[in-house]
Amino acid sequence: MKSIILYSTGCPMCKALEKMLNDKGVVYHTISDIEEMKSLGIMHVPVLSVDGKMYSYPEAVKAVMRNEI
C-alpha cells in the first residue's frame, strides 16, 4: 500500500484535491502543519506526497485522474 500524504491548508485548491482523492477512494493522511511544510521546502499547497515523491497541484490532479495514485 502506498504512503500518501496531502499537505494542505484547507484552501480551495486543497479542498478540490481532497475531494478528488476521496471520490477515487484513495487512502491518505493530511498534514496541515505549516512549519513542517516549510521544513520540506513546500512553498505552495496543495502538495501530494506518494511514497516520498512530491506532486504539485497540477501534477497531482493529472496523476489522480489517470488512476496512478
N, C-alpha and C positions, 0 to 999 in steps of 0.2 A: 504494500500500500504506500502510495506517495505521501510525503510530508508536504502539506500545502499550508502556507501562511499568507493571510491577507493583511497587509499593512494599510491601515485605514484611519481617517479622522472623522468619518461619517459625512463627508462632503457628498454632493450629488453624484459625482463620478464613482466614488467609493460605494455608494448605495446601489448604483446601477450594476457594478461588477458583482457585488454581493448577491443581488437578485439573480443575475445570470448563473452564478455558481450554485445557488440554491435551486433554481429551476432545473439545472442539469444533475442535481443530486450529488454534487461534489462535497466531500467532507473536508473541512478546512478549519483552521484556528485563526482568530482575528487578534491582531496586536494594534493597540491604539496609543502606545507609549511613544510620545514624540521624541524624547531623549534617546530611546532605543533606536528609533528610525534614523536620527541624526548620526548616531554612532556607526550605523551601517552605511552612511552616505546617502540615505534617501532624502531627497530634497523636494519631492512632489509625490503625491499619492493619487490614486491607489497604486501600490506595488504588490505583485503577487510573487511569492517565492514557492517554487516547486522543486523539491529535493535540492534546495540551495541555489537554483538558477532563478535569477530575478527577472521578472517581466514588467515592463511599464504598462500603463493602462491600455494603449492600443495593441501592444503585443499580447497582453492577457486576454483581451476580448477576442482577438483572432484565434488564439490557442483554444479558448473555451468553445468558440463556435465550430472549430474543426474537431472537437472532442479529443484534443491532445492532452487535456488535463482531466 
